Amino acid sequence: MKRGLTFMATLAAAAALSACGDKTQTLQSGVKVDSQAFQGTGMPYAVQGWKQGDKASWEQQVKNRAQQTQNEYTKVN
């Protein structure tokens, strides 16, 4: 009986400590997330009319998107 209780306690302690072995999770994509949004990602896929690094064209594209495609009141049923 005592032996079984010791075994169960050891098994519980091992299970509790197994969570301490987690590896650190890092971003593997290589994309810099600390730059301004209007700076772009350097990828060639962008909306027509938007120039990467131009804050004014970024703000205009965001404004157009909000008014034309994300505004439910302007959509025609």
C-alpha positions as CSV (number, residue, x, y, z in Angstrom):
1,M,0.0,0.0,0.0
2,K,2.8,2.4,1.0
3,R,4.7,1.5,-2.1
4,G,1.8,2.2,-4.4
5,L,1.2,5.6,-2.7
6,T,4.8,6.5,-3.2
7,F,4.6,5.4,-6.9
8,M,1.5,7.5,-7.4
9,A,3.1,10.6,-5.7
10,T,6.2,10.2,-7.9
11,L,4.1,9.9,-11.0
12,A,2.1,13.0,-10.1
13,A,5.2,15.0,-9.4
14,A,6.7,13.9,-12.8
15,A,3.5,14.9,-14.6
16,A,3.5,18.3,-12.8
17,L,7.1,19.0,-13.7
18,S,6.7,18.0,-17.4
19,A,5.0,21.3,-18.1
20,C,8.2,23.1,-17.2
21,G,10.0,21.8,-20.3
22,D,8.2,24.1,-22.8
23,K,10.4,25.6,-25.5
24,T,10.3,29.3,-26.1
25,Q,8.1,30.3,-29.1
26,T,9.6,32.9,-31.5
27,L,8.4,34.4,-34.7
28,Q,10.0,32.4,-37.6
29,S,8.7,34.4,-40.5
30,G,11.3,37.1,-40.3
31,V,8.8,39.9,-40.8
32,K,9.6,43.0,-38.7
33,V,6.6,44.0,-36.6
34,D,8.2,47.0,-35.0
35,S,7.9,49.3,-38.1
36,Q,5.0,51.6,-38.9
37,A,2.2,50.0,-40.9
38,F,2.6,52.4,-43.9
39,Q,6.2,51.3,-44.3
40,G,5.0,48.0,-45.9
41,T,6.5,44.6,-45.8
42,G,8.7,44.7,-48.8
43,M,6.4,42.2,-50.6
44,P,5.3,43.1,-54.2
45,Y,1.7,42.4,-53.4
46,A,0.0,45.6,-52.6
47,V,-3.2,47.5,-53.5
48,Q,-3.0,49.6,-56.7
49,G,-2.3,53.3,-55.8
50,W,-0.5,52.6,-52.6
51,K,3.2,53.3,-52.4
52,Q,5.1,51.6,-49.6
53,G,6.6,54.1,-47.3
54,D,4.1,56.9,-48.2
55,K,2.0,57.7,-45.2
56,A,-0.5,59.9,-47.1
57,S,-1.3,57.2,-49.6
58,W,-1.6,54.7,-46.8
59,E,-4.1,56.8,-45.0
60,Q,-6.0,57.4,-48.2
61,Q,-6.2,53.6,-48.9
62,V,-7.4,52.9,-45.3
63,K,-10.1,55.7,-45.7
64,N,-11.2,54.3,-49.0
65,R,-11.4,50.7,-47.7
66,A,-13.5,51.9,-44.7
67,Q,-15.9,53.8,-46.8
68,Q,-16.3,51.5,-49.8
69,T,-15.9,47.9,-48.6
70,Q,-16.4,47.9,-44.8
71,N,-19.2,50.3,-44.4
72,E,-22.5,48.3,-44.3
73,Y,-24.6,51.4,-44.8
74,T,-23.2,52.2,-48.2
75,K,-23.7,48.6,-49.6
76,V,-26.6,48.1,-51.9
77,N,-28.9,45.2,-51.1
